[in-house]
Amino acid sequence: MKKKNFKVVILCGGLGSRLSEETKKIPKPMIRIGKLPILIHIMNIYKKHGFKDFILALGYKKKIIIDYFKEKKLKNINVQLVDTGKNSLTGTRLLKLKKFIKNDNFLLTYGDGLGDINLNKLLKFHIKNNKVATITAVRPPARFGELFLRKNLVKKFEEKNQVNSGWINGGFFIFKKKIFKFIPKKSCMLEKDPMNKLALKKELVAYKHKSFWQCMDTIRDKELLNRIWKSGKSRW
């Protein structure tokens, strides 16, 4: 399988309201971990595993991201910048990218999560299970939503409820193009109706990632990631 055939979608358009101290000025994916925006750290995870063809779904403060890539001209990757609307929800953003997805499978993640996910193993898992959607399940802090699993099959998807244990959505998805049939034309969250429909139809499986994962939802998360990066022992 040639990695160059796989598009990597990164959702970069949200308001990032829980990080308003930073996002009043810049979009969340441009918040820096060390000297680089977290977006570049995320792209480097994919690049390390051979994925180099990116679509960035832009929205809130899109010009800052556009100007960054005009100025940097990063080597050995292809970056497509697509305005998916300032106030669009995640499902709507993805649906607006449909015409850019040519291959049968593509990868997707958020613009705020880091981990040492083995993307090659994730892809093999996705191909082997032959479902419409593969989600990376992680064991997180308790403030996230829970995935209810039977072996690797997702039975139920509850986003961002308070839980004390279990598996949650860690981002790092792989989808078949059939995912677009599950996204309504009306405004929608990818993580709600589409995911629940997939789970009900037994078309959603979870790749269990038991190693490092951390999202950047709050200033405390940002400070934690910066401490890890500055220690020289980053795990992404």
QUIPEGI-V735230 format. One record per residue. RES is the residue in one small letter. PSI is psi as a letter, one per 20 degrees, with the letter a starting at -180 (999 if undefined). Layout:
# QUIPEGI-V735230
res=RES psi=PSI
res=RES psi=PSI
This chain:
# QUIPEGI-V735230
res=m psi=p
res=k psi=p
res=k psi=h
res=k psi=i
res=n psi=i
res=f psi=p
res=k psi=q
res=v psi=o
res=v psi=p
res=i psi=p
res=l psi=o
res=c psi=j
res=g psi=i
res=g psi=r
res=l psi=h
res=g psi=l
res=s psi=h
res=r psi=i
res=l psi=k
res=s psi=h
res=e psi=h
res=e psi=g
res=t psi=i
res=k psi=h
res=k psi=h
res=i psi=q
res=p psi=q
res=k psi=g
res=p psi=i
res=m psi=j
res=i psi=p
res=r psi=p
res=i psi=o
res=g psi=c
res=k psi=i
res=l psi=q
res=p psi=q
res=i psi=h
res=l psi=g
res=i psi=h
res=h psi=g
res=i psi=g
res=m psi=h
res=n psi=h
res=i psi=g
res=y psi=g
res=k psi=h
res=k psi=h
res=h psi=j
res=g psi=j
res=f psi=p
res=k psi=j
res=d psi=o
res=f psi=q
res=i psi=o
res=l psi=o
res=a psi=o
res=l psi=r
res=g psi=e
res=y psi=p
res=k psi=l
res=k psi=h
res=k psi=h
res=i psi=h
res=i psi=g
res=i psi=g
res=d psi=h
res=y psi=g
res=f psi=h
res=k psi=g
res=e psi=g
res=k psi=h
res=k psi=m
res=l psi=q
res=k psi=q
res=n psi=j
res=i psi=q
res=n psi=p
res=v psi=p
res=q psi=p
res=l psi=o
res=v psi=p
res=d psi=o
res=t psi=j
res=g psi=p
res=k psi=g
res=n psi=j
res=s psi=q
res=l psi=r
res=t psi=g
res=g psi=g
res=t psi=g
res=r psi=g
res=l psi=g
res=l psi=h
res=k psi=i
res=l psi=i
res=k psi=g
res=k psi=i
res=f psi=i
res=i psi=o
res=k psi=h
res=n psi=r
res=d psi=h
res=n psi=q
res=f psi=r
res=l psi=q
res=l psi=q
res=t psi=r
res=y psi=r
res=g psi=k
res=d psi=j
res=g psi=p
res=l psi=q
res=g psi=r
res=d psi=l
res=i psi=p
res=n psi=n
res=l psi=h
res=n psi=g
res=k psi=h
res=l psi=g
res=l psi=g
res=k psi=g
res=f psi=g
res=h psi=g
res=i psi=g
res=k psi=g
res=n psi=h
res=n psi=l
res=k psi=r
res=v psi=h
res=a psi=p
res=t psi=p
res=i psi=q
res=t psi=o
res=a psi=p
res=v psi=q
res=r psi=o
res=p psi=a
res=p psi=q
res=a psi=i
res=r psi=j
res=f psi=r
res=g psi=r
res=e psi=q
res=l psi=p
res=f psi=o
res=l psi=q
res=r psi=o
res=k psi=d
res=n psi=i
res=l psi=p
res=v psi=o
res=k psi=h
res=k psi=q
res=f psi=o
res=e psi=o
res=e psi=p
res=k psi=l
res=n psi=q
res=q psi=p
res=v psi=r
res=n psi=i
res=s psi=a
res=g psi=a
res=w psi=q
res=i psi=r
res=n psi=o
res=g psi=j
res=g psi=b
res=f psi=m
res=f psi=q
res=i psi=p
res=f psi=q
res=k psi=q
res=k psi=h
res=k psi=i
res=i psi=h
res=f psi=h
res=k psi=i
res=f psi=i
res=i psi=o
res=p psi=q
res=k psi=h
res=k psi=r
res=s psi=p
res=c psi=q
res=m psi=p
res=l psi=h
res=e psi=i
res=k psi=d
res=d psi=g
res=p psi=g
res=m psi=h
res=n psi=h
res=k psi=g
res=l psi=g
res=a psi=g
res=l psi=h
res=k psi=j
res=k psi=l
res=e psi=j
res=l psi=o
res=v psi=q
res=a psi=p
res=y psi=o
res=k psi=o
res=h psi=o
res=k psi=j
res=s psi=b
res=f psi=p
res=w psi=p
res=q psi=p
res=c psi=r
res=m psi=n
res=d psi=h
res=t psi=r
res=i psi=h
res=r psi=g
res=d psi=g
res=k psi=g
res=e psi=h
res=l psi=g
res=l psi=h
res=n psi=h
res=r psi=g
res=i psi=g
res=w psi=g
res=k psi=h
res=s psi=i
res=g psi=j
res=k psi=k
res=s psi=q
res=r psi=k
res=w psi=999
